[in-house]
Amino acid sequence: MEPFIVSARKYRPAVFKDVVGQQAITNTLENAIENNHLAQALLFTGPRGVGKTTCARILAKKINQDGTEKEDEDFAFNIFELDAASNNSVDDIRNLIDQVRIPPQVGNYKVYIIDEVHMLSSAAFNAFLKTLEEPPKHAIFILATTEKHKIIPTILSRCQIFDFRRIGVRDIKEHLAEVAKAEGIEAEDDALHIIAQKADGALRDALSIFDRVVSFAGKNLTREAVTENLNVLDYTWYFQITDLILENNIPQVLVTFNDILSKGFDGHHFIMGLASHFRDLLVSKNQETIELLEVGEQVKTMYFEQSQKTSTKFLIDGIEIANTCDLKYKNSQNQRLLVELCLLQLASLTFQGEKKNSNSNQRFVIPPSYFKSEKNSSEKITSAGSIKPQSLNKVEAEVEVEKVSETSEELGIENTQPKTDSGETKTENREATKVIERPQILAERNAKKVSALSLKSIQKKQEIKQEMVANQPDTENLPVTDFSEEEMQAAWTEYTNTVESDGKYNLLSHLTMGVPKLDGSIIHLEFPNHTIKTEVERAKYELLGFLREKLQNYNIDLDITVNETAEKKYAYTTREKFEKMKEMNPLIEKLRKEFDLDI
C-alpha cells in the first residue's frame, strides 16, 4: 500500500500562478525577477497557511533558473531552510554567516529561508544585522513570520516587507473544488463553503479539514456530513429559529434552543451566530449589498426570501439585543437563562405591531398565545399580556382596571368597561381614579422641576413662569381688601403649617428663616444666598395664591432679595495672627525677642 500524502503537501503550488489568493505579491515578485530588481533581504509576514513558505521556495527556485536546467531540477544545494524556533541562538546565526561567504556551485544565488524568524533572541538579531544589511552578491535572505511586531525595527528597516493577507472564502472554495475534482470526489457547493469558512482564511487548514471530512464521508461530500463531522451549527437552524421569532412562538423557540444545546453546541457560539444571521438578513434586503454575503447562490436566495419577511427596525433591534447578550455571556452566572431571556426579547419585538410602547419599562412582552393552553387555570391574562391572579382585594382590583384601561388605549383596544347613561364609567372606576390621583400630581410636579445648572434650564424656567402668569386670574374684577401686617403674619404662619403637613421641610426652613416685611401690598423677603432665593421662587405662585385668597387682596406680590453684605471670614496664617496681635500690643514683639521665640 502506498503511503498517504496529505493534500496540503500533494497540492502545494510549484509556480507562482498556482498560489491562491496572493496575486499582488506573486506579480510583484515575478516582475522583480524579470527586471533584475530583487532585494537581497525579503520579509514575508501574514497569518498561518496563506503561502509564505511556498512563495519563498518558488522564488528560490525561480531566481536560479536560466533555461538550461532540467525540468525536475530543484536546486536543493542552493536553498537552505532554517527553523528559527529551534535555532535561535547567537552560535546558530554565526554558523549561518560563515556559510554565506561560500558562493554557490550550481546556479547564481544561494537562498536562505529563515522560518518563524521572530523566535530569534535579541543577541541573535544583533549578530545578524551586519550580514543582513550588506550580504554577498550571491546571497538572498527570505525571512518568514506570523508575528511581525516581535521583530526589532533594525531588522525590519533592512528588509523589503510583503504582507500576505487571509485568503477569501470564495478563493478557498474554488481551490477545494479543483482538488476534489482531481481526487474524483463529488462535493456539494455548500459543503465546500462550510469547510472554507471553518478554515478562517488559511488554505492549509482548509486542505487538512478536507482530508478529514473525506475520511469520514468517502467520495460523496454533502452538507449534512460536513456539519456533522466538523460539529458546525448549520445555518438552517438560524433560518428556523428566526421564523419562530417572527411568529412570536416562544415555546417552540425555547424548545429549538434546547435541541441545539443537546447536540453539544455552545450557547455563546449560538448567540454570536444569530447576530451574524441578522446582519446577513439586513445585507440581503438590498440587491446591491447582497453580494457581501459569502455564501452559495442557493443560500443567498434563502436569505433574500427571509429578509423580505422582516423589517429593518426589527433586524437592527435584534442585532443590538443579541450583541448585548454576547457581551454579557462570559460574566453571567446562569448563561443558559441569559440566552433564553435574549430569545424572549427577540420574540417580543414584533408582538402588537413592530414594537411595544416605547414608554413601557418592560424589557419584553409575552404574547397571550404563549399561555393559550392555560385557559382554565386560576389566573387570568390582561390585554397587555401580563398575568394577574383572580383573588384580588377591592382596591387592587380597581387600580388594575385603571391600568388595563390605560394599556388598552395605548394599544388601540376598545375600552369594554360598562358605562352609565351620561357616558361615565361606574363608580368603581371613579374610585380607582382617585387612588392614582396623587401619584399623577406628583409626576406632573416633578416633570416641571428643572436643573439650575444648565442653559436649557433657564429657558425652561422662563416657559414655566410665563405659563404660571398666564394661569393667574384676572385681577380687575377681584377684591382688593386692606389688611394689617399682623393679619399677613398670621396668614404666613398658616401657609408654613400647610407646607409642614405636606412634608416640604426644605421649603419650610426657607420660609421661616426670616420675618417677612410688609410695604403696602408688597411683601419683602431677604435671604443670605441665591440658592435659597431660587427655591422660594419655585413656590412663589402657589404662595401668592394662598395669601391673596386668605387676605382677599389680589394685588399682593413678593419681593425676594439676597443680602450680600455679610462679612466674609478668612483663615489667617500664624504670621498674620502675630502681626494682628502686635498691632494691638507692640510689647508682644519685645517679649518674642526677649525669649527668642519662634512664630
N, C-alpha and C positions, 0 to 999 in steps of 0.2 A: 504494500500500500504506500502510495506516495505521500510524503509529509504535506500537511495542510499549510498554506501560506495565507496569512490574513490579508484582507482586501487592501488595508492601508499600505502594505508593502508591495503587494502584487500590482496595484494600480497607481503606484507613486509616479508622478509625471517625470518624463525623461527630457522633455524640451519645454521651453517657456510657454508655447501656445497651449500646452495641456494643463497649465497651472490654473486653478479655478478661483475666480473672484479677485484677482490681483492684477488686472490688466494694466493699470497705470504704472505699477512698479516693473513688471516684466517688459513693457515697452521702453521704459527708461533705461533699463539695463541693456537691452538689445541695441538701442541707439548708441549708448556709451561704448559698447564693444565695436560696433561698426565704424564709429568716428574716432576711435582710439582716444576716448575721453573718460576712461575709467579711473576712479580714485583708487589709491593704494590702501585705504582703510575704510571699510563699509560697516555700518551697524544696522542689522535687521532687528526691528523690535515690533512686538504685537502679541495678541493672545495666543494660547496654545493651539496647535493643529491648524494653522492658517497658511503654512507653506514656507516658513523662514528657512529651515534647514534644506528643504527641497530646492528652493531657489539658489541657495548658496552652492549646492552640489552641481546644479545645472550651469551656474556661472563659472565655477571652477573648471568644469569640463569644456565649456564653450570657448573660453579665452585661450586654450591651448590647441584648439583645432585650427589647422591651416589647409585642410583639404587633401592632404596626403596620407592621413592616418586611416586605419581600418575602421569599419563601421562599429565594431564592438569594442573599440579602444576606449578605456575609461580613465586613463592617466592616473591610475591609483598611486603611482610613485610620486606624483606631484601634488597630491591632495592629502593634507594632514588634518585630521579632526581631533580636537582636544576637548574633553569634557571638563569645564572649569569647576563643576560641582565637586569632583574628586581630585582635581589637580589645581588647587587654588593657592599653593604656597609660593614663596619667592624662588625656591630652588626649581620648581617646575617651569616658571617663566624664564629663568636663566638658561635652562636646558633648551627651551624653545628659541631663545635669542641666539644660542650657539648654532642651532640647526639652520637658522635663517641665512647665515653667511654663506652656506654651500649652495651654488647655483644648481638648477635642475638638469638632470641628464637627458630627459625627454621632454619636448615642448619648450615653451618660452617662460612659463611662470610656475612658481611654487605657491600654492594657495593654502593658507592656514585658517581653518574654520574652528572658531572657539565658541562652543555652545554654552548657554547659561553663564555668560561672562560676568553677570552681576554677582556671582558667588566668589569671585576673586577677592582676596584680602586687600586691605589698603596698601600694605607693603608690596604686594604683587602688582597692583595697579601702578604704583610709583616706579617700580622697576621696569615696567612695560612702556612707560611714557616715551622715552627717547627713541626706542626702536619703532614704535607706532608712528611717531611724527616723521622720522627720516629712515624708512626701511630701504633695503637694497632694491634695485630696479626690477629684479626678478621675483620679488615677494609681494603678495597681496594678502591682507588680513580681512577676514569676514567675521564679525562678531555678531552673535545672535543672543537675544534675551527676551524674556517676558516682562521684565521689571526694569524699565529704562531709568526710573527715578533713583535706583540704587547705585547707578554708575556715577563715578565722580565727574565733575564738569570738565576737568582737564582731559579726560578720555573722550568725552562727547565732542569737545571742540576740535579734536583731531580726526573725527570720523565724518563720513557722509551718511546721514541718517535716512533710513527708509522705514516708514511706519506702515506696517501691514494691518489691514482692517479685518473685522469679523466678516465672515462670508455670509451672504444673504441666504435666506431660506429657499428662495427660488433657485439660486445657483446650486446649492447643495442637492436639492430635489432633482434637478436636471442631471447632475453628475451621478446620483444614485440610480437614476433610470438607465443611464448608459452602462453602469456596472451590472445592474440586474439583467439587461439585455445581453451583455457579454457572457454572463453566467447561465443564461437560459432560464431565468426566474420571472414568473408573471407577478407583477406587483401593482396593486391599486394606487392611483394617484394620491388618495387621502392617506394611505399607509406610508408612502414615501414622505409626504408632507409632515406627518407626525414625527417621523424619525428626524427629519431636518430641523423641526422645532426643538426636539429634545437635545440635539447636538449643540445648541446655543452658539452657532457661528463657527464651530470647529469641525472641519471636514474629516479629520482623523477620528474624532469621536463618532461622527455620523457613520463612517465605514465600520467602526467597531460595533456599533449598535446594529447595523445592517447584518453583519455576520451572526450576531447573537439571535436576531429575530428569524433569520433563515434556518438556523439550527433548530428553532422551536417550531416554525410553521412549515418548513420544507420549501418546495418550489412554487408555492402559491401564497403570496403575501396579501392578506386582507387587513382592512382597518380594525376589525374586531380582534384579530390575532395580535396585531401590534400593540393595541391598547391593553390587552390582557397581559402580554409579556412584559411590557415596559411599565405597567401599573400607572398608566396615564388616565386622568379623568377625561373621558370622551366629551367632545363638545355637544353631543346630543343631550347630555344631562342638563347643560345650561339652557338649551332651547326648551326643554321640557319644563324646567323649574320657572323660566320666565313666563311661559304660557300660564302656569298655575298662579303666578303672582298677578298677572293681568286679570285673571278671573276671580281674584280675591279668595281663592280656595286655600285657606290657611291650613286645614287638617292635612290635605294632600301635600302641601309644601313641606310641612314638618315630617311627614312620612317619607317623602323623597329624600330629604336631607339625612334622615336616619339610614336609608338604604345606602347612601353614599358613604356614610361613616362605617357601616357594616362591611363594606368592600375594602376597608383598610385605608381610605383616603383621609388626609388631614383636613380639619376644618379651616385652618389658615389657608391652605392651598386652595380650598374650595371658594372661600370668600374673595381671594385675590383673583381667581379665575372668573368669578361672577362680575367683579368690577370691570375686568378686561372685556367680558362679553357685552356689558352695557356700552362700553366705549366703542366696540366694533359695531353695535347696532346704531349708535349715534353717527358713526362714519358712514354707515350704509344708507342713511336717509337721503343722501345726495349722490347722484350718479358720478359727479366729478371726484368725490372723495372715496368712493367705494374701492378704487384701485389701491388705496392704502392698506387694504386687508391682505395679509399674506396667507391666503387660503386658496383652495381649488375653486374652479368655476362652479361646481355643484354646491359647495358650501356658501359661496357668495350669493347664490340665488336664495338659499335658506335665510341668510342674514337679511337680504333685501325684503323678503316677504314678511319676516317678523318685525322688521323696523317700521313697516307701514302700519302695524297694529299699535304702535307706541307713539307717544308724543315726545317732543324734545324736552319739555319740562320734567316729565317722568324719568327720562334717561339721565338728565343732569342731577336730579334729586337722588336717583338710585345710585349713581356713581359716588356722590358725596356720602351717602349713608354707608355703602359698602367700604369706602376708603376709611371712614371713621372707625368702623369695626376692625379693619385691618390694622390700624394704628394702635388700637386698644387690646388687640388679641394677646400679645405676649405678656402683658401685665395683668391680665384677667385671671381671677382665681377659679372661675367657672366658665371656661372657654366655650363649651357647647351652648350654654344658656346665652352667652353673648351673641353667638351666631344666630340662634333661634329668635332672639329679640330683633336682630337686624332683619331677618326674613319677615317678621311680623310688621315691622315698619314699612318694608318694601311692599307687602301685600295690602297695606292700608293707603298707599299713595293714590290709588285710583278708586277708592271707595267713596261714594256720594260725590261724584264728579272727579275732576282731575286731582284735587287735594282737599283735605278737610279745611275748616275755617282757620285762617291764619292767626286769629286771636286766641285760639284754644291753646291751653297749656299742656294738653295731652300729647305724648310722643307718637302714639298710633291709635287708631280706632279699629276695634274688632267688629267686622260685619255681622249683622244678625244671623246671616246664613250659617255662620260657624256654630251656632247653638241650635240649629233647626231640629236636632234630634232630642231636644230637652224641653219640648212644649209643655209637657205635663209635670215638670219639676216644680218645686216650691218657690222658684224665683221667676221674676218677670223681667223682660227686656224693654228698656225705654227706647224711644225713637232715635236716640243718639248712640245706641249700641252698647250702653253700659248696663250692668246687672244690678238690680235692687231687690232685696228681699221684700216679700209682701207684708210681713209683720212690722209695720211702721206705726209709730205713735202719731197723734194728730198733727202736731207742729211739724214733724219731719215730713209727713205726707204733704202738707200744704207747701212747704218750701220746695219739695221735689216736683210738685205740679208746676210751680213757677219756673223752675229750672228747665223742665221739659218743654214748657211753653216757649221760653226764650230760644232754646235749641231748635225747636221746630220752625220758628220764624227765620232763624239763620239758614236752615237747610231748605227752606221753601216748602215746608209741610204745613198743611192747613190745620189750624187750631180746632180741635174737636171738643173743647170744653163746652158744656151747656151754658146757654145764655138766657137772661131774663128778657122780658118784652122790651125793656129800654135799651137792649144791646149790651148790657154789662154782664160779666160773669157772676157766678154765685158768690155768696158772702164768704165762703171758704177761701176763694181766690183773693178777695179783697183783704182778708186777714193775712194771707200769705204775703201779700204785697207789703203790709205793714211790718212784717217780720224782717224783710230785707230792706226797709226804707232807710234806716240809719247807715248801714254799710254803703248804700249808694250815695248818701250825703257825704260821708267821709271820703269816698272815692272822688267825688266832684271837688271837694275841698282840697284834697291832696293834688289833684290834677292842676289846680291853679297856683300851687306853690312853685316858685322858680328860684333858681340859684342866683345869688348876688355876685357871683364870681365870674360871670361870662358876659360878653357883649350882647348876646342874644337875650339875656335876662332883662336888660334894660328896655329893649323893645317890648318884651312880654309884659313887663310891669306897666308900661305906658298903655298897652292894649287893655289890661285889666282895669287900670284907673279910668280910662275912657268908658269902659263897659259899666263900671260902678257908678260913674257920674250920670251916664245915660239912664240908669235904672233908678236914680233918685227921683222922688216925687216932685211935682211942680209946686214951688213954694208960694206962688202968687195968691192962691186961694186957701192956704193953710194957716192955722193960728200962729200968732207971734205974741205970746204972753210973757210979761215981765216976770223975772224970778230973782231971788236973792242968792248970794254966794253960799249961804247955809243950805238952801234947797239944792243948789248944784252939788255941794259936797255930799249931801245925803243920797242924791241920785248916783253920784260917782261910786259911793260905797256899795250901793245896791248892785251896781254893774260888776264891781270886783267880786262880790259874793257869787254872782252868777258865773263868772269866769272860774272861780274856785270850784264850784259844784260841777262844772264841765271838765275839770281835770287839767285846765290850761295853766299850770303852775308857773311856767316861764313867763307868760304874759302877765300873770298876776303880780309877779315880783317887779316887773317893769312899771305897772300902773300904780303900785303902792310905794315906789321908790321915793317920790317927792309929793308935794302938795300942789294940786292944780290951782292956778290963779285965774280969777275971772276979771275980764276987762270988757264991759258992755255985754255983747253976746259971743265974745271970743274967749276961749279957754286956753291959757298958756301953759305949756308943759316944757320942762327943761331936763335934759338927760346928759350924762357925762361923756357919751361917745356916740358915734354914728350907727353902730351895730344895734343898740337899743332903740334908736330912733327908727331904723328900718323895720324892726319887729313890730313896733307900735303902729307904724303907718299901714302895715298889712291889715290890722284890725280897726283902722280908723273909721271906715264907713259903717261897720257894724256897731261901733261905739257911738258914733254920731246918731245913728238911727234910734238907739235906745234912749239917749239923752234928749233928743228932740221930742220923741213921743212922751217921755216921762215928764218933761218940763213944759210941754205944749208950746215950744218955741222952735220953729224950723229955720231960724236964722243962726242958730248955734253953729260954730265952727271951731276947729282945733288949730293952734299954732304951736308946732313942735320945733324946738331949737336944741342945739348942742352947746354946752358950756365948755369952751376951750381955754378958760383962764385958770385951770387947775395947775398948781405949782408942780413943776417937774422935779423929780428926785434923781440924784445921781449917786453912783457908788464911788466914793473917794478913795484914793490910794493912801498908803501910810504917810508918804511925804506930804500930800495935800492936807491930811489931818493935822500934821505937825505944824504946817505953815498957818493954818487957821488958829490953832491954839497959841502960836507965837504972836499973832496979831492981837489976840485978846489979852495976853500976858507976856510981855517981852522977857521977863525973868526966866521963862522956860528955856530959852536958848542958853542963858548963863548956867542954869542947872545942868543942861546936857554937856556943856564944855567942862564943868567942874568935875563931873563923874565919868567923863569920856564915854558917853552913852551912844549906842547906835540907834538909828531910826528904823 
